[in-house]
Amino acid sequence: MEHSSFSPFSRQDRMELALLLDFYGSCLTSKQQQAAELYFSEDLSLAEIAELTGITRQGVRDCLKKAENALLEKEEQLGLAARHLRQREELLRLQTLVDPASASGQEMLEIIHRLLSE
């Protein structure tokens, strides 16, 4: 019998898939998108999602696995999330190199902060 705290995804997987969901969620079926949003973004359990959606826990798990495969496939094809993370890392690195005491440094920091908040 399946334990009630069973989770098919680790915490790290959930975080990565939540990011992929932000980029590619619209590529999923509506059922997959709903289950993925509830699980990866809202942090609901399989049982809670099953109750909300009217499908079995196994059905929710299957739906999440299909969503995971679709999201990973899209990321493999397009690489938008990886690109976003690389750009963010570079902006953070650049932020540490800018001299905030100079006027141009202040302007650069403002631009960096604006880009990081997008």
Sequence and secondary structure as in RCSB ss.txt:
>XXXX:A:sequence
MEHSSFSPFSRQDRMELALLLDFYGSCLTSKQQQAAELYFSEDLSLAEIAELTGITRQGVRDCLKKAENALLEKE
EQLGLAARHLRQREELLRLQTLVDPASASGQEMLEIIHRLLSE
>XXXX:A:secstr
   TT  SS HHHHHHHHHHHHHHGGGS HHHHHHHIIIIIS   HHHHHHHHTS HHHHHHHHHHHHHHHHHHH
HHH HHHHHHHHHHHHHHHHHHS TTSHHHHHHHHHHHHHHH 
